Amino acid sequence: MSRARIVDGVIAVGVAAALLIAGLSARRQPTDLDALGYAALVAGGLALATRRRAPVAVLAETAVCALAYQAAGFEVPVVAYLFAVYAAVRAGHRIAAVVASVLMLVAVPLTLLASGLHNTGEAFTQSRDVLQLAWLIAAGAAGEALRQAERRADEAERTREETARRRADEERLHIARELHDSLTHQISVIKVQAEAAVHLARKRGEDVPAALLAIRDAGREAARELRATLEALRDDDKDPPHGLDDVPDLVRRARTAGLDAQLTVEGRRDAVPAAVDRTAYRIVQESLTNIARHAAAATASVRIDHRPGALVIRVDDDGRATVDTAPEPGVGLLGMRERVAALGGRLEAAPRREGGFRVQAELPVDPA
């Protein structure tokens, strides 16, 4: 139960108790309508428990209860109705509150006259009517003042969010420009030189070294990655193109570079959130890159397991890492941990007992 509902419940019980005590302590002659009066007093107060969810309905209910207990001979102030007016105006139902209040100002004196409570003198009656009008105006003014304050607070919060979003957009554009200026030219030179070397070797009828082919493919992939990154930075609504469907290409390129890499996919693939899809690709990509650079491994296995509510990615290699000589964690592993943690998943990266290194990530895929 929310805090607002608890507060509304406490207020409703308090008002109902106050009205009932006022009715019990009033000096009056018992009548056959006493039971109706007491019930109306309690019902009018308890109706305030739902004033946030149904302010207009509560306004009508408290008005009917006020007229009912005054018709039964209980000259008790319409406290519950004043709370209802305040709630209705705060919720933005100003016209309904004004119309209901005008009707109440007319109906209450008529009800008191019909019940015989109007025999205390015209001066007293007029002063009481003026007091009721003043309390109605005060309740409506309080509701309107709080409504305007909440509206201004919402506008201020929205302005802060828009400012933060604009600054984030400006920072993304700044990063995109920096990446473009610092990396695009160098990667383009590497790609062009590698492609030119492959072309010349084939033109001369020479065997193209596998390392040169790997450099060419890596240059092409780096250029594509950089373009995708720049597009993502410039337009936050565009998703980078790589995901689970591109993992076979990663494994194929690893084999082209000389690593005996195998891919195994298990389980039934259901819809995977876009963020999980991208993170899975990045984990496999970074793991294979680390194997090629640091592990001195001959074989590697990539296993993708689609489980109920989770996606498990495991990459093993037979490199030189051992339990006694664990490698220093680098930027790649740190980036993987941050990506997995951002999705609420778990990452394990450590040497295997039988030798080599293992990276295993468990990513939640439940939309909740």
C-alpha positions as CSV (number, residue, x, y, z in Angstrom):
1,M,0.0,0.0,0.0
2,S,1.4,3.4,-1.0
3,R,2.1,6.2,1.5
4,A,-0.6,8.4,0.0
5,R,-3.3,5.8,0.5
6,I,-2.3,5.3,4.1
7,V,-2.5,9.1,4.7
8,D,-5.9,9.3,3.0
9,G,-7.1,6.4,5.1
10,V,-6.0,8.0,8.3
11,I,-7.6,11.3,7.4
12,A,-10.8,9.6,6.4
13,V,-11.0,7.7,9.7
14,G,-10.1,10.9,11.7
15,V,-12.8,13.0,10.0
16,A,-15.4,10.2,10.4
17,A,-14.6,10.0,14.1
18,A,-14.7,13.8,14.5
19,L,-18.1,14.0,12.8
20,L,-19.5,11.1,14.9
21,I,-18.3,12.7,18.1
22,A,-19.8,16.0,17.1
23,G,-23.1,14.3,16.4
24,L,-23.1,12.4,19.7
25,S,-22.2,15.5,21.8
26,A,-24.8,17.7,20.2
27,R,-27.8,18.6,22.3
28,R,-30.9,17.4,20.5
29,Q,-34.0,15.4,20.9
30,P,-33.8,11.7,19.8
31,T,-35.8,10.9,16.7
32,D,-36.4,7.9,14.4
33,L,-33.8,9.2,12.0
34,D,-30.9,9.0,14.4
35,A,-29.5,5.8,12.9
36,L,-29.6,7.4,9.4
37,G,-27.8,10.5,10.8
38,Y,-25.0,8.6,12.5
39,A,-24.5,6.4,9.4
40,A,-24.3,9.5,7.2
41,L,-21.8,11.1,9.5
42,V,-19.5,8.1,9.4
43,A,-20.0,7.4,5.6
44,G,-19.2,11.0,4.7
45,G,-15.9,10.9,6.6
46,L,-14.9,7.4,5.3
47,A,-15.6,8.5,1.7
48,L,-12.5,10.7,1.8
49,A,-10.3,7.5,1.6
50,T,-10.8,7.5,-2.2
51,R,-10.6,11.3,-2.7
52,R,-7.4,11.0,-4.9
53,R,-8.7,8.3,-7.1
54,A,-12.3,9.6,-7.6
55,P,-12.5,13.2,-6.4
56,V,-15.8,14.0,-8.2
57,A,-17.5,10.9,-6.9
58,V,-16.3,11.7,-3.3
59,L,-17.5,15.3,-3.8
60,A,-21.0,14.0,-4.6
61,E,-21.0,11.4,-1.8
62,T,-19.9,13.8,0.9
63,A,-22.5,16.3,-0.2
64,V,-25.3,13.7,0.0
65,C,-24.1,12.5,3.4
66,A,-24.0,16.1,4.7
67,L,-27.5,16.8,3.6
68,A,-28.7,13.4,5.0
69,Y,-27.4,13.9,8.5
70,Q,-28.6,17.5,8.6
71,A,-32.0,16.3,7.4
72,A,-31.9,13.8,10.3
73,G,-31.5,16.7,12.8
74,F,-27.7,16.8,13.2
75,E,-26.5,20.3,12.9
76,V,-22.8,19.3,12.3
77,P,-20.4,21.3,10.1
78,V,-19.9,19.8,6.6
79,V,-16.2,19.1,7.3
80,A,-16.0,16.0,5.0
81,Y,-17.5,18.1,2.1
82,L,-14.8,20.8,2.6
83,F,-12.1,18.1,2.3
84,A,-13.8,16.9,-0.8
85,V,-13.9,20.4,-2.4
86,Y,-10.2,20.8,-1.6
87,A,-9.4,17.4,-3.3
88,A,-11.6,18.1,-6.4
89,V,-10.0,21.5,-7.0
90,R,-6.5,20.1,-6.5
91,A,-7.3,17.4,-9.0
92,G,-8.3,20.1,-11.6
93,H,-12.1,19.6,-11.3
94,R,-12.8,23.3,-10.5
95,I,-16.1,23.5,-12.4
96,A,-17.5,20.5,-10.6
97,A,-16.5,21.9,-7.3
98,V,-18.0,25.3,-8.0
99,V,-21.3,23.8,-9.2
100,A,-21.6,21.4,-6.3
101,S,-20.8,24.2,-3.8
102,V,-23.4,26.5,-5.2
103,L,-26.0,23.7,-4.9
104,M,-24.9,23.0,-1.4
105,L,-25.2,26.6,-0.4
106,V,-28.8,26.5,-1.5
107,A,-29.6,22.9,-0.3
108,V,-28.2,23.2,3.2
109,P,-30.5,26.0,4.5
110,L,-33.5,24.3,2.9
111,T,-32.5,21.0,4.6
112,L,-32.1,22.7,8.0
113,L,-35.5,24.5,7.5
114,A,-37.2,21.2,6.7
115,S,-35.6,19.5,9.7
116,G,-36.7,22.2,12.1
117,L,-33.1,23.4,12.9
118,H,-33.7,26.9,11.5
119,N,-35.6,28.2,14.5
120,T,-32.6,29.8,16.2
121,G,-33.0,33.2,14.6
122,E,-32.4,34.9,11.2
123,A,-29.1,36.6,12.4
124,F,-27.6,33.3,13.5
125,T,-28.6,31.7,10.3
126,Q,-27.1,34.4,8.1
127,S,-23.8,34.3,10.0
128,R,-23.6,30.6,9.7
129,D,-24.2,30.7,6.0
130,V,-21.5,33.4,5.6
131,L,-19.1,31.2,7.6
132,Q,-19.9,28.1,5.4
133,L,-19.3,30.2,2.3
134,A,-16.0,31.4,3.7
135,W,-14.9,27.9,4.5
136,L,-15.9,26.7,1.0
137,I,-13.8,29.5,-0.6
138,A,-10.9,28.7,1.6
139,A,-11.0,25.0,0.8
140,G,-11.2,25.7,-3.0
141,A,-8.4,28.3,-2.8
142,A,-6.1,25.8,-0.9
143,G,-6.7,23.1,-3.5
144,E,-6.0,25.5,-6.3
145,A,-2.9,26.8,-4.7
146,L,-1.5,23.4,-4.2
147,R,-2.4,22.3,-7.7
148,Q,-0.5,25.3,-9.1
149,A,2.5,24.5,-6.9
150,E,2.6,20.9,-8.1
151,R,2.2,22.0,-11.7
152,R,5.2,24.4,-11.4
153,A,7.2,21.7,-9.7
154,D,6.4,19.3,-12.6
155,E,7.4,21.9,-15.1
156,A,10.7,22.6,-13.3
157,E,11.5,18.8,-13.2
158,R,10.7,18.6,-16.9
159,T,12.9,21.5,-17.6
160,R,15.8,19.9,-15.7
161,E,15.3,16.6,-17.6
162,E,15.2,18.5,-21.0
163,T,18.4,20.3,-20.0
164,A,20.2,17.1,-19.0
165,R,19.0,15.4,-22.2
166,R,20.3,18.4,-24.3
167,R,23.6,18.3,-22.6
168,A,23.9,14.5,-23.2
169,D,23.1,15.1,-26.9
170,E,25.8,17.8,-27.1
171,E,28.3,15.5,-25.4
172,R,27.5,12.6,-27.8
173,L,28.0,14.9,-30.8
174,H,31.3,16.1,-29.3
175,I,32.5,12.5,-28.8
176,A,31.4,11.7,-32.3
177,R,33.4,14.6,-33.7
178,E,36.5,13.5,-31.7
179,L,36.2,9.9,-32.9
180,H,35.8,11.0,-36.5
181,D,38.7,13.4,-36.4
182,S,41.1,11.0,-34.5
183,L,40.3,7.5,-35.8
184,T,38.6,7.7,-39.2
185,H,41.6,8.7,-41.2
186,Q,44.0,6.2,-39.6
187,I,41.6,3.3,-40.0
188,S,40.9,4.2,-43.6
189,V,44.7,4.3,-44.3
190,I,45.1,0.8,-42.7
191,K,42.2,-0.6,-44.7
192,V,43.3,0.9,-48.0
193,Q,46.9,-0.2,-47.6
194,A,45.9,-3.8,-46.7
195,E,43.5,-4.0,-49.6
196,A,46.1,-2.6,-52.0
197,A,48.7,-5.2,-50.7
198,V,46.2,-8.1,-51.2
199,H,45.4,-6.8,-54.7
200,L,49.0,-6.5,-55.7
201,A,49.9,-10.0,-54.4
202,R,47.1,-11.6,-56.3
203,K,47.9,-9.6,-59.4
204,R,51.5,-11.0,-59.3
205,G,50.2,-14.5,-58.7
206,E,51.7,-14.7,-55.2
207,D,50.1,-16.4,-52.2
208,V,48.4,-13.9,-50.0
209,P,49.5,-14.3,-46.3
210,A,46.7,-15.2,-43.9
211,A,47.9,-12.4,-41.6
212,L,47.5,-9.8,-44.5
213,L,43.9,-11.1,-45.1
214,A,43.2,-10.9,-41.4
215,I,44.5,-7.3,-41.4
216,R,42.3,-6.4,-44.4
217,D,39.2,-8.0,-42.8
218,A,39.9,-6.3,-39.5
219,G,40.3,-3.0,-41.2
220,R,36.9,-3.4,-42.9
221,E,35.2,-4.4,-39.7
222,A,36.8,-1.6,-37.8
223,A,35.5,0.9,-40.4
224,R,32.0,-0.6,-40.1
225,E,32.2,-0.5,-36.3
226,L,33.3,3.1,-36.3
227,R,30.5,4.2,-38.7
228,A,28.0,2.4,-36.5
229,T,29.3,4.0,-33.4
230,L,29.3,7.4,-34.9
231,E,25.7,6.9,-36.1
232,A,24.7,5.7,-32.6
233,L,26.3,8.8,-31.0
234,R,24.8,11.2,-33.5
235,D,21.3,9.6,-33.3
236,D,20.5,8.0,-30.0
237,D,17.4,6.3,-31.5
238,K,19.3,4.2,-33.9
239,D,20.5,0.8,-32.7
240,P,23.9,-0.5,-33.7
241,P,23.5,-3.2,-36.3
242,H,25.4,-6.1,-34.6
243,G,23.8,-8.7,-32.5
244,L,23.5,-12.5,-32.1
245,D,22.9,-12.9,-35.8
246,D,26.4,-11.6,-36.4
247,V,28.2,-14.0,-34.0
248,P,28.8,-16.6,-36.7
249,D,30.7,-14.0,-38.7
250,L,32.9,-13.3,-35.7
251,V,33.7,-17.0,-35.4
252,R,34.4,-17.3,-39.1
253,R,36.8,-14.3,-39.0
254,A,38.5,-15.9,-36.0
255,R,39.1,-19.0,-38.0
256,T,40.4,-17.0,-41.0
257,A,42.9,-15.5,-38.6
258,G,44.2,-19.0,-37.7
259,L,42.2,-19.8,-34.6
260,D,40.3,-23.0,-34.6
261,A,37.0,-21.5,-33.3
262,Q,33.7,-23.4,-33.0
263,L,30.2,-22.1,-32.3
264,T,27.5,-24.0,-30.5
265,V,24.0,-22.7,-30.0
266,E,21.6,-24.5,-27.7
267,G,18.0,-23.9,-26.6
268,R,15.0,-22.3,-28.3
269,R,15.7,-18.7,-29.3
270,D,12.9,-16.4,-28.3
271,A,12.7,-12.6,-28.6
272,V,15.8,-11.1,-27.0
273,P,15.9,-7.4,-25.9
274,A,18.0,-5.2,-28.1
275,A,20.4,-4.3,-25.3
276,V,21.0,-8.0,-24.5
277,D,21.4,-8.8,-28.2
278,R,24.1,-6.1,-28.6
279,T,25.9,-7.0,-25.3
280,A,26.0,-10.7,-26.3
281,Y,27.7,-9.8,-29.5
282,R,30.2,-7.5,-27.8
283,I,31.1,-10.2,-25.2
284,V,31.9,-12.7,-28.0
285,Q,33.8,-10.1,-30.0
286,E,35.9,-8.9,-27.1
287,S,36.6,-12.5,-25.9
288,L,37.8,-13.6,-29.4
289,T,39.9,-10.5,-29.7
290,N,41.6,-11.1,-26.3
291,I,42.2,-14.7,-27.4
292,A,43.9,-13.6,-30.6
293,R,46.0,-10.9,-28.9
294,H,47.0,-12.4,-25.6
295,A,46.1,-16.1,-25.1
296,A,48.4,-17.8,-27.7
297,A,45.6,-20.3,-28.1
298,A,45.1,-22.9,-30.8
299,T,41.4,-23.6,-30.2
300,A,38.4,-21.7,-28.9
301,S,34.7,-22.5,-28.4
302,V,31.8,-20.2,-28.3
303,R,28.7,-21.5,-26.7
304,I,25.3,-19.6,-26.7
305,D,22.6,-21.1,-24.5
306,H,19.1,-19.8,-24.7
307,R,17.5,-20.6,-21.3
308,P,14.2,-19.7,-19.8
309,G,14.6,-16.1,-18.7
310,A,18.3,-15.9,-19.4
311,L,20.9,-15.9,-22.2
312,V,24.2,-17.6,-21.3
313,I,27.4,-16.9,-23.3
314,R,30.5,-18.9,-22.7
315,V,33.8,-18.5,-24.5
316,D,36.7,-21.0,-23.7
317,D,40.2,-21.2,-25.1
318,D,43.2,-23.5,-24.5
319,G,45.7,-20.7,-24.2
320,R,48.5,-20.2,-21.7
321,A,46.5,-18.9,-18.8
322,T,46.6,-21.0,-15.7
323,V,45.1,-20.8,-12.3
324,D,48.4,-19.9,-10.8
325,T,49.2,-17.3,-13.4
326,A,46.0,-15.4,-13.9
327,P,46.3,-12.6,-16.5
328,E,45.9,-9.0,-15.5
329,P,42.4,-7.7,-16.1
330,G,42.4,-5.2,-19.0
331,V,40.1,-2.6,-20.5
332,G,38.2,-5.3,-22.5
333,L,37.2,-7.3,-19.4
334,L,36.3,-4.1,-17.6
335,G,34.1,-3.0,-20.4
336,M,32.4,-6.5,-20.5
337,R,31.7,-6.3,-16.7
338,E,30.2,-2.8,-17.1
339,R,27.9,-3.9,-19.9
340,V,26.7,-7.0,-18.1
341,A,26.2,-5.2,-14.8
342,A,24.2,-2.5,-16.6
343,L,21.7,-5.2,-17.6
344,G,21.6,-6.8,-14.2
345,G,23.5,-9.9,-15.3
346,R,26.6,-11.8,-14.0
347,L,30.0,-12.2,-15.6
348,E,32.8,-14.7,-14.7
349,A,36.2,-14.3,-16.3
350,A,39.0,-16.5,-15.0
351,P,41.5,-19.2,-16.0
352,R,40.2,-22.8,-16.2
353,R,41.5,-25.6,-14.1
354,E,42.4,-27.6,-17.2
355,G,44.3,-24.6,-18.6
356,G,43.2,-21.7,-20.8
357,F,40.7,-19.0,-20.0
358,R,36.9,-18.8,-19.7
359,V,34.5,-15.9,-20.1
360,Q,30.9,-16.7,-19.1
361,A,28.1,-14.2,-19.0
362,E,24.5,-14.7,-17.9
363,L,22.1,-12.0,-19.2
364,P,18.5,-11.7,-18.1
365,V,16.0,-11.7,-21.1
366,D,12.8,-11.5,-19.1
367,P,11.1,-8.2,-20.2
368,A,10.2,-7.5,-16.5
